[in-house]
Amino acid sequence: MKNRFMLAPLTNQQSHEDGRLSEEEFHWLTMRAEGGFGLTMTCAAHVQANGKGFSGQLGVWSDDHLPGLQRLAGAIKAQQSIAIVQLHHAGMRSPTRLIGGTPVCPSDNAKTGARGLTHAEVRQLIADFVAAALRAERAGFDGVELHGAHSYLLCQFFSAEVNHREDEYGGALENRSRILFEIIDAIRSRCRKDFMLGVRLSPERFGMKLGEAIQIAQRVMAEDKVDFLDMSLWDVFKEPEETGYRGRTLMSYFTELDRRNTRLGVAGKIRTPREAEAAIAAGADWIMLGRAAMLQHDFPNRYKAAPSFNPVQMPVTRQYLKDEGLSDKFQNYVRGIWPEFFAD
C-alpha cells in the first residue's frame, strides 16, 4: 500500500439488482481511488444469489458479473490503489422479497424465519466463497476480504446464540468458526500465491462475545494464512460493552495480539487526521475510513498535502454529497441510518 488509508467496505445500494456493477457504484469507488486511498474495497458482494442482503448489491456469484468487475479492478489499480472485493453472504439477514425464497442460517431461526443449512449446503457455501475469490482473481483484483462481521452468515456461524448445529460446524467455538478457516485454506490453495486475503470481524453485538472474537482473531493471525485482519469496532476509542473487559479500549484487545505477518486494520468513527494518527499510534497498521471517505473522496491526498487539514463536517447538502460521488440511491440509504449527514 502506498499509504495507511483503506476505504471501508460501505453498503451503498447503487448497483443493478442482478448484481452487475452500475455506473454509480463505479464512479463512487474509482473516485476514492483517485482521491488517494492506498486500498479501495468494494461494498459487500454476495457469493450466492440467495445471499443478497440489500437492494442494489454488487454480486460476485456469476460470470455475468465479470465485465463490470474487470472494469472496476482496472480503474482502481490505474490509480495505484490496491483493489479488493469483500465477499459476503447475508444469511438470515437476506430479505425474502429480494431473494424470492426463505433465507438461510446455520440452524433454524424462529425470529427471522430462516432455515438451517444442510451439511451439503454448508459445503456448497464454502465452495461458492472460493469460486467468488477465483472470479475476483480472474477479474484482476488484488485480493478479497471475507466478511465475518455484523451478523452476516459467517458471523452467524460464530455466534452460539444463533448457531445450534450438532455437526462439525456447531458446538464449541473451534467448530463454529470452522467454516471460516476452511474457506481460508481453500482460497489459499486455489488462488495465486500473491493474491491478498483478508478477514473482517466485529467483536460485539449480534451474539458475539468479546472473548470469542479475540480467540478467532488470534487464530486468524497465528495461522499466518491471511494478509490482513479488519476489525470493525464501532468506535476505535471506546471501551468494551462487557463489564469484565472495561477499563481499556476495545481496540487494545486486538492490537496486543501476536500478528506474525498479518496486518491489522481498524474501523470505527475515525473522522479527522488527529483521530487517524491516534489509531496508528495505538497500534493499528492501517485505518479504514467510512463516513469520512463519504464526506471527502480525497481525504488521503489532503492529508498528504497538509496533515493538519480540517475535514468537512456534517451536515452537508445533498448536492455536496452528489459532487462527492454519492448517487441519489446511496444518499437515500444513508439518510435512513445517518440522517445527521444532511443539511437539507
C-alpha positions, -999 to 999 in steps of 0.1 A, spaced: 0 0 0 12 35 -8 -3 48 25 -22 36 55 -57 47 43 -82 20 33 -116 27 20 -141 8 43 -165 -16 25 -197 5 26 -232 -6 17 -245 18 -9 -273 2 -28 -262 16 -61 -256 -14 -84 -281 -33 -106 -305 -58 -89 -289 -87 -108 -256 -79 -92 -239 -62 -121 -218 -31 -115 -236 2 -121 -220 34 -133 -229 50 -100 -210 24 -80 -181 25 -104 -179 63 -100 -182 61 -62 -153 36 -59 -130 50 -85 -134 85 -72 -119 72 -38 -90 55 -56 -83 88 -74 -85 106 -40 -55 87 -28 -67 56 -9 -40 31 -7 -66 3 -8 -101 6 -22 -126 -21 -12 -159 -28 -27 -191 -30 -7 -202 -65 5 -205 -85 -27 -226 -116 -23 -213 -151 -33 -246 -168 -38 -278 -154 -53 -297 -162 -21 -271 -143 0 -283 -109 -11 -286 -86 18 -298 -54 4 -312 -38 -28 -287 -27 -54 -260 -51 -40 -229 -58 -61 -226 -95 -70 -197 -119 -74 -216 -151 -78 -219 -153 -115 -196 -149 -145 -222 -124 -157 -206 -100 -132 -171 -103 -147 -172 -75 -172 -181 -49 -146 -157 -64 -121 -128 -63 -146 -135 -27 -155 -136 -17 -118 -104 -36 -109 -86 -20 -138 -97 15 -129 -88 12 -92 -54 -2 -99 -47 25 -125 -46 49 -96 -20 28 -77 -47 17 -52 -50 -19 -42 -83 -34 -54 -102 -57 -30 -136 -74 -33 -154 -80 0 -170 -115 -1 -204 -117 17 -235 -138 23 -263 -122 44 -277 -155 57 -307 -149 79 -305 -112 71 -314 -118 34 -349 -103 29 -373 -127 14 -386 -101 -10 -351 -98 -25 -341 -134 -28 -376 -148 -36 -373 -176 -10 -366 -184 26 -333 -170 40 -307 -195 53 -289 -197 86 -265 -221 104 -296 -235 121 -334 -228 120 -341 -193 134 -376 -186 146 -370 -148 149 -361 -143 112 -379 -174 98 -346 -185 83 -340 -223 78 -309 -241 88 -284 -251 61 -279 -288 54 -244 -302 57 -243 -304 19 -253 -268 17 -225 -257 41 -200 -275 18 -215 -257 -12 -213 -224 6 -176 -229 12 -171 -238 -24 -190 -207 -35 -169 -184 -14 -139 -199 -31 -154 -196 -65 -161 -160 -58 -125 -154 -48 -113 -171 -81 -138 -149 -100 -123 -118 -84 -88 -130 -92 -99 -135 -129 -113 -100 -129 -79 -86 -120 -85 -77 -83 -55 -79 -60 -74 -99 -34 -106 -104 -14 -118 -99 22 -141 -125 39 -170 -107 57 -172 -124 90 -188 -94 109 -221 -77 116 -242 -108 119 -240 -119 83 -237 -156 76 -201 -163 86 -207 -143 118 -239 -162 124 -219 -194 124 -195 -179 150 -224 -170 174 -235 -196 199 -268 -176 202 -275 -183 165 -256 -214 157 -272 -245 172 -258 -271 148 -248 -305 161 -223 -314 134 -187 -303 130 -199 -267 122 -216 -262 156 -210 -265 193 -175 -254 206 -160 -222 192 -135 -243 172 -164 -259 153 -185 -227 150 -155 -209 134 -145 -240 113 -162 -226 82 -140 -195 81 -108 -215 83 -119 -240 57 -126 -211 33 -92 -195 41 -74 -228 34 -93 -234 2 -87 -199 -12 -50 -202 -3 -48 -235 -22 -67 -223 -53 -56 -187 -58 -22 -175 -67 4 -171 -40 4 -133 -40 -34 -130 -41 -43 -109 -10 -67 -124 16 -83 -106 45 -109 -112 71 -134 -87 87 -146 -94 122 -167 -75 147 -163 -82 184 -196 -70 199 -233 -71 192 -251 -98 172 -245 -125 197 -207 -121 195 -188 -124 228 -156 -103 230 -136 -132 244 -145 -154 215 -139 -127 189 -104 -123 204 -98 -160 201 -109 -161 164 -88 -130 157 -57 -145 173 -61 -178 154 -66 -159 121 -32 -142 127 -14 -171 143 -20 -194 114 -3 -168 92 -25 -175 62 -42 -141 57 -26 -108 48 -48 -86 69 -74 -86 97 -100 -58 95 -116 -52 129 -149 -33 127 -150 -17 162 -179 7 160 -157 33 177 -119 26 179 -115 45 212 -145 32 231 -144 8 260 -159 -27 256 -196 -32 264 -189 -64 285 -182 -54 321 -153 -78 327 -133 -61 298 -138 -25 307 -111 -1 318 -92 0 284 -101 5 248 -118 -22 228 -91 -18 201 -64 -26 226 -76 -62 229 -67 -67 193 -36 -46 189 -19 -66 217 -23 -99 198 6 -117 182 2 -107 145 30 -127 129 29 -114 93 -8 -103 94 -15 -65 92 -42 -52 115 -67 -25 102 -94 -8 124 -126 10 116 -149 30 138 -155 67 139 -122 78 126 -131 111 111 -101 135 114 -64 134 108 -58 136 146 -80 105 151 -63 87 123 -29 94 138 -41 83 172 -54 50 159 -20 43 143 -2 54 175 -24 30 194 -11 1 174 -31 -3 142 -12 -9 110 -38 10 89 -71 27 93 -103 23 75 -124 54 66 -162 51 60 -181 82 68 -150 104 64 -145 90 30 -181 97 21 -176 133 30 -143 137 13 -132 114 -15 -97 128 -14 -91 126 24 -57 108 19 -45 133 -7 -55 162 15 -37 146 44 -5 141 23 -6 178 13 -14 191 48 -15 166 77 -34 190 99 -61 199 74 -97 203 87 -121 178 71 -156 187 61 -181 183 90 -217 171 89 -243 182 80 -238 188 43 -262 193 14 -274 166 -10 -257 184 -38 -224 183 -19 -227 146 -15 -236 142 -52 -204 161 -60 -186 136 -38 -198 107 -58 -229 96 -38 -258 89 -61 -294 95 -51 -298 58 -42 -268 60 -19 -280 92 -3 -314 78 3 -299 48 20 -276 70 41 -305 92 52 -322 62 67 -293 53 90 -274 86 94 -298 115 90 -273 138 106 -254 138 73 -280 161 57 -285 198 60 -315 197 36 
